[in-house]
């Protein structure tokens, strides 16, 4: 009679098979269905901790019994940036062959910002790179007829351009640069892909427990996903992508919950008169039609937006000061941050936050290069209860009061490149964005 192996034996055989297996993960990126070359892939071990980064032109991860390695190392001059994206400054390692070396830092338009010529000894050299303003930059190294370029994404400006040689570093033994990252079969990994195109930074994340060789394709979206939390889910089960802007982590979509994170319901109020008489938290859908929620989010009065439990746990509605921090990271001069009405037009702060779809023409300045993905949205009047909007503007609450009857908000419009800071009445129905604690 045939004997059936026990479940424990079967699991042991599978585990042994995995331990002896080499897994090759090949990464690709797409944007709107078209291929988009990846600048870098961050690989994080969510089970054991630790991370490592694969840089263009490499796009293959090899997981074996001894841990992690890359495939396809290019010969000759090599560059890598740690971190990338970065806020203001980053370090770049150049694996030089010896002889004259020329480094050039350029902006996204190809304009030269800084150059540095030297003749370093063969080996790995560290350089500090500072970017005056946020955005895409390119660092090119030329030595011995070999040319290499690394694309850099500054999420904040440092206020000045810098390109400084910090000296040589010891050449690591094989895989020493991976020593802080280990992998065993069954570990859950997170891959975060970064790419640039048309002066805009894109990102996407994939979580998996790899069990066999495969190709993983990033469906890229504007902006860089927050590295340790590429998405967040509210108490109702709605999931939102996240975006890193400066040193803040924001939701990249408008809040859609109808429940505070302590489990209590946020009252829904549909009647126009009832809406205008509220002095406690409430929500509604545009035109009282829930089909709008998936795209535009729900509308909340300020009393709901100011409730500390409206966002997912670990998140909150941004204060006026936190909105100002975002605006500064996108280039708004310090002297304009506390102004009311329109600010940041010369720096296209609003355009960097606006999505490139659904807005009424001309959608002035819209690039969405920040990844904030601000769509036009609805609004509900606090004085009449009437609905308006969907193509011309978007309003978001802050958690900060201005006067007893008013609170600070931000809004964008289809024909403006800046962002408006004003303080309407608390009974208005606006959208809500959340920021990580």
PyMOL commands that set and color helices and strands:
alter all, ss='L'
color gray80, all
select helices_A, chain A and resi 7-19+176-178+272-276+286-288+290-296+302-305+320-329+334-336+349-353
alter helices_A, ss='H'
color red, helices_A
select strands_A, chain A and resi 23-31+34-35+40-45+51-55+60-64+67-70+78-82+86-87+89-96+101-107+112-118+123-130+135-143+146-156+162-169+189-197+200-208+214-219+221-222+231-233+239-245+248-251+283-284+299-300+315-317+341-343+378-380+387-389+393-403+406-413+419-422+434-436
alter strands_A, ss='S'
color yellow, strands_A
deselect
rebuild
show_as cartoon
